[in-house]
Amino acid sequence: MSSRNAIDLSKLPPLTIIDETSYQDELATVTASANLPNPSPADPAYRIASALCYRHRLLRQKINEQIYGLTLAGAREAQLDHIGMTYYQTLRHAGEIDDDYRNRLQLEPEGKSVAGPEGAYIFHALSADALVKDVVVHSPEPVEVDLYILTHETNGQPTEALLNKVRAYLEPYRPLTDKLNVKAPQALYEYTVEAELHLKGGPEASIIEALTKKRLQAYISSHHYFAAQITESGIHAALTVEGVEKVELKNWQDYQCKPAEAAYCTHITITTKQLTHHEWS
C-alpha cells in the first residue's frame, strides 16, 4: 500500500449547495412576476431586472464556491490550514503544498490507530518531515515491518539522516511487537523523454512546445511515486494538444515500477516539425 492509493478528493466534481438556474429562466420568472408590459431591452424596468438577475447568479456562484472551500476536497491555502487545524489537529509542514497536505489529512483517521495498520504507518511517516513524499509499507514476515521512503529531493533518494528521523518519529507509535525497518526505495530508475511533435497548421510552434512541455512536466510529477506506471500512452496523451497531429518518442521504454520502486525523469527534449501537405500522387 502506498500513500497515493487514496482517492484524490480534489479531482471529484465540486459540490452544488445552492441549485443553479439558467439566467434566461430566472429573468423570465422575474419579468413575469413583475407583470412587465414590454419585457425587452428597450424597457428600463427590464434592464434593471436583467442586472439584478445577473448579480443574483454571481451571488449563487460565490456562495457555492465559499461553501465548497470549507470541504477537504475544495479547500485551498488558508482554508485548508483551517480545516487541518480544527478538524484534524494536524498542522501543515513548512513548504508543504496543498495536494500533499490534503493527502496527509485524508489519511489522518488512520493515524488514530497508532502505527499498526498500513495507513497508520503511512500517515505518521508522512508527518515526520516535509521531505517525505511517498511511503509504502510491507511486512515480509510476522512482526517484521519494512517502511520505504521516497523524498521530494532530486530523484527521491532519502538520506540516512532522514531515514533515522522517520524511524525516531515513529518510535512512540510503533507497536511493541513490531520490528520496524525504515529503508530507501528498492530501485530508483532514471529516464529521459525525447519527443518530436509533428504539427499541423495553427499557432506558432513555440506556443505549442511550451504548452506540451508544461503538460508533460505535470504528468511526470504526478508519476514520481512508488509503483507508478510511466507509459508511452501516458506521455502521448500529455503531448497531444491542439495543433499536434503526431507524437514520436525516441529510444523509449515503459517503466512498470514495483511497490517499492519509483522512476524519475532527468531531462526533457521536445522538438517540433511542420507537417508537409499530402500529395495526390
Legacy VTK file of the C-alpha trace (Angstrom):
# vtk DataFile Version 3.0
C-alpha trace
ASCII
DATASET POLYDATA
POINTS 281 float
0.000 0.000 0.000
1.291 3.456 -0.975
0.267 6.839 0.382
-1.068 7.618 -3.108
-3.627 4.807 -3.133
-6.274 7.069 -1.618
-8.763 8.854 -3.866
-7.652 12.347 -4.866
-10.557 14.331 -3.436
-9.637 17.478 -5.349
-10.424 15.681 -8.633
-14.024 14.927 -7.626
-16.798 17.078 -9.155
-17.404 20.169 -6.988
-20.473 20.278 -4.791
-23.503 22.386 -5.712
-25.009 23.596 -2.436
-27.471 26.062 -3.963
-29.221 24.810 -7.086
-28.230 26.693 -10.205
-30.816 28.089 -12.602
-30.220 29.482 -16.042
-30.063 33.234 -16.435
-32.844 33.171 -19.038
-35.218 31.169 -16.804
-34.578 33.445 -13.849
-35.101 36.581 -15.917
-38.335 35.183 -17.357
-39.615 34.421 -13.851
-38.791 37.930 -12.598
-40.377 39.698 -15.580
-43.497 37.535 -15.314
-43.820 38.213 -11.568
-43.386 41.951 -12.160
-46.018 41.927 -14.925
-43.774 43.982 -17.181
-45.885 45.086 -20.156
-42.946 45.275 -22.552
-40.194 42.801 -21.488
-37.483 43.954 -23.895
-34.146 45.772 -23.598
-35.928 48.974 -24.582
-37.808 48.936 -21.268
-35.745 50.443 -18.367
-37.517 48.161 -15.893
-36.457 45.139 -17.954
-32.836 46.297 -17.925
-32.957 46.678 -14.124
-34.439 43.180 -13.778
-31.739 41.813 -16.084
-28.956 43.373 -13.984
-30.476 42.058 -10.744
-30.750 38.511 -12.154
-27.121 38.653 -13.232
-25.992 39.792 -9.765
-28.137 37.076 -8.194
-26.384 34.420 -10.281
-22.988 35.763 -9.254
-24.076 35.593 -5.606
-25.203 31.963 -6.009
-21.870 31.049 -7.550
-19.928 32.827 -4.805
-21.874 31.024 -2.051
-21.293 27.657 -3.735
-17.555 28.342 -4.039
-17.226 29.538 -0.442
-19.046 26.504 0.976
-17.044 24.139 -1.245
-13.906 25.798 0.138
-14.901 24.540 3.600
-14.626 20.913 2.471
-11.427 18.885 2.416
-11.835 18.361 -1.323
-12.229 22.038 -2.192
-10.165 23.874 0.440
-7.064 25.779 -0.654
-4.230 27.526 1.194
-5.575 29.248 4.354
-8.901 27.383 4.115
-7.047 24.063 4.071
-4.877 25.174 7.014
-8.044 25.969 8.966
-9.550 22.553 8.249
-6.304 20.812 9.145
-6.003 22.631 12.484
-9.645 22.484 13.578
-10.939 19.136 12.306
-7.770 17.062 12.077
-5.428 18.717 14.619
-2.664 18.287 12.046
-0.513 21.271 11.082
0.915 21.831 7.626
4.663 21.289 7.201
6.636 24.362 6.208
6.577 24.480 2.421
4.085 21.612 2.084
1.890 22.094 -0.990
-1.902 21.783 -0.853
-2.082 18.403 -2.616
0.396 16.751 -0.233
-1.219 18.318 2.829
-4.716 17.254 1.687
-3.489 13.707 1.081
-1.997 13.592 4.588
-5.167 14.955 6.188
-7.187 12.329 4.347
-5.001 9.672 5.991
-5.221 11.264 9.470
-8.046 8.995 10.752
-5.735 6.039 10.076
-3.218 7.557 12.486
-5.642 7.244 15.383
-4.991 3.501 15.324
-1.294 4.159 16.090
1.206 2.565 13.722
-0.157 -0.945 13.483
-2.262 -0.743 10.273
-0.611 0.192 6.990
-2.461 3.506 6.804
-1.271 4.496 10.276
2.376 3.792 9.438
1.998 5.841 6.250
0.328 8.802 7.984
2.926 9.020 10.753
5.817 8.628 8.303
4.444 11.477 6.156
4.091 13.577 9.314
7.706 13.015 10.314
9.201 15.507 7.847
8.150 17.665 4.899
10.746 15.919 2.710
8.821 12.642 2.842
6.907 12.446 -0.442
5.621 8.886 -0.533
5.632 5.856 1.751
4.997 2.191 1.138
4.649 -0.463 3.840
5.415 -4.166 3.552
5.503 -6.980 6.089
7.640 -9.818 4.685
7.416 -11.869 7.899
5.270 -11.761 11.057
6.159 -8.696 13.218
8.626 -7.545 10.521
7.651 -4.156 9.021
9.586 -2.585 6.146
8.861 1.087 5.546
10.166 2.501 2.246
10.606 6.261 1.914
10.590 8.451 -1.210
11.525 12.126 -0.858
10.819 15.396 -2.658
14.531 15.946 -3.278
16.079 15.198 -6.697
15.243 11.628 -7.740
13.634 10.745 -4.395
16.570 9.005 -2.705
16.375 9.677 1.062
19.428 10.495 3.120
20.447 8.370 6.073
19.618 11.312 8.346
16.046 11.422 7.033
15.598 7.672 7.453
16.790 7.966 11.051
14.451 10.896 11.660
11.442 8.957 10.371
12.460 5.949 12.475
12.741 8.101 15.620
9.418 9.838 14.916
7.624 6.513 14.536
9.066 5.012 17.713
6.296 6.265 20.074
3.632 4.918 17.699
5.251 1.573 16.888
3.537 -1.452 18.445
5.961 -3.134 20.845
5.838 -6.357 18.855
6.794 -4.764 15.534
10.365 -4.806 14.272
10.453 -1.663 12.166
12.925 -1.149 9.323
12.921 2.240 7.580
14.514 1.896 4.162
15.343 3.674 0.947
13.493 2.592 -2.235
14.457 -0.789 -3.615
15.093 0.834 -7.004
15.041 4.338 -8.458
15.001 4.384 -12.245
16.126 7.489 -14.099
14.836 8.173 -17.594
14.680 10.914 -20.193
11.933 11.916 -22.616
12.895 12.847 -26.158
9.874 13.631 -28.290
9.301 15.005 -31.764
5.949 16.668 -32.409
4.509 16.821 -35.913
2.412 19.982 -36.149
-0.449 20.912 -38.395
-1.228 24.492 -39.318
-2.159 26.785 -36.442
-0.400 28.524 -33.560
3.330 29.152 -33.597
5.481 26.144 -32.789
6.938 27.859 -29.707
3.472 28.190 -28.133
2.685 24.513 -28.664
6.124 23.476 -27.448
5.706 25.444 -24.208
2.229 24.013 -23.582
3.262 20.411 -24.223
6.312 20.767 -22.010
4.124 22.058 -19.182
1.640 19.172 -19.602
4.438 16.605 -19.805
6.054 18.001 -16.646
2.720 17.676 -14.838
2.407 14.042 -15.987
5.955 13.239 -14.891
5.493 14.902 -11.481
2.232 13.035 -10.880
4.023 9.736 -11.570
7.065 10.241 -9.360
5.687 7.905 -6.704
6.028 4.305 -5.676
4.586 1.694 -8.048
3.938 4.265 -10.787
3.487 3.137 -14.371
5.197 5.540 -16.791
3.925 4.542 -20.196
4.213 5.606 -23.801
0.439 6.057 -23.984
0.512 8.386 -20.971
3.241 10.552 -22.487
1.440 10.615 -25.831
-1.719 11.806 -24.066
0.199 14.578 -22.286
1.841 15.770 -25.512
-1.221 15.596 -27.753
-2.711 19.082 -27.655
-4.472 21.151 -30.302
-2.063 21.619 -33.188
-0.181 18.348 -32.634
-1.002 15.772 -35.286
1.519 13.098 -34.313
3.935 12.327 -31.455
7.130 10.315 -31.892
9.158 9.158 -28.876
12.786 8.235 -29.409
14.544 5.430 -27.505
11.578 4.972 -25.181
10.727 2.109 -22.865
7.848 1.848 -20.390
8.549 1.671 -16.651
6.358 -0.701 -14.649
7.561 0.056 -11.134
7.068 -2.459 -8.354
5.586 -1.400 -4.970
8.909 -0.148 -3.519
10.278 1.241 -6.800
9.953 4.656 -8.424
11.085 6.384 -11.613
12.417 9.913 -12.064
12.752 11.959 -15.247
16.128 13.690 -15.525
15.690 15.531 -18.823
13.021 16.511 -21.359
13.728 17.302 -25.007
10.868 18.393 -27.275
11.351 19.303 -30.914
8.703 20.290 -33.453
8.325 19.559 -37.136
5.759 21.036 -39.502
3.718 18.512 -41.427
4.010 18.715 -45.201
0.888 18.829 -47.341
-0.345 15.482 -48.606
0.191 14.971 -52.305
-2.268 13.350 -54.694
0.452 11.127 -56.078
LINES 1 282
281 0 1 2 3 4 5 6 7 8 9 10 11 12 13 14 15 16 17 18 19 20 21 22 23 24 25 26 27 28 29 30 31 32 33 34 35 36 37 38 39 40 41 42 43 44 45 46 47 48 49 50 51 52 53 54 55 56 57 58 59 60 61 62 63 64 65 66 67 68 69 70 71 72 73 74 75 76 77 78 79 80 81 82 83 84 85 86 87 88 89 90 91 92 93 94 95 96 97 98 99 100 101 102 103 104 105 106 107 108 109 110 111 112 113 114 115 116 117 118 119 120 121 122 123 124 125 126 127 128 129 130 131 132 133 134 135 136 137 138 139 140 141 142 143 144 145 146 147 148 149 150 151 152 153 154 155 156 157 158 159 160 161 162 163 164 165 166 167 168 169 170 171 172 173 174 175 176 177 178 179 180 181 182 183 184 185 186 187 188 189 190 191 192 193 194 195 196 197 198 199 200 201 202 203 204 205 206 207 208 209 210 211 212 213 214 215 216 217 218 219 220 221 222 223 224 225 226 227 228 229 230 231 232 233 234 235 236 237 238 239 240 241 242 243 244 245 246 247 248 249 250 251 252 253 254 255 256 257 258 259 260 261 262 263 264 265 266 267 268 269 270 271 272 273 274 275 276 277 278 279 280
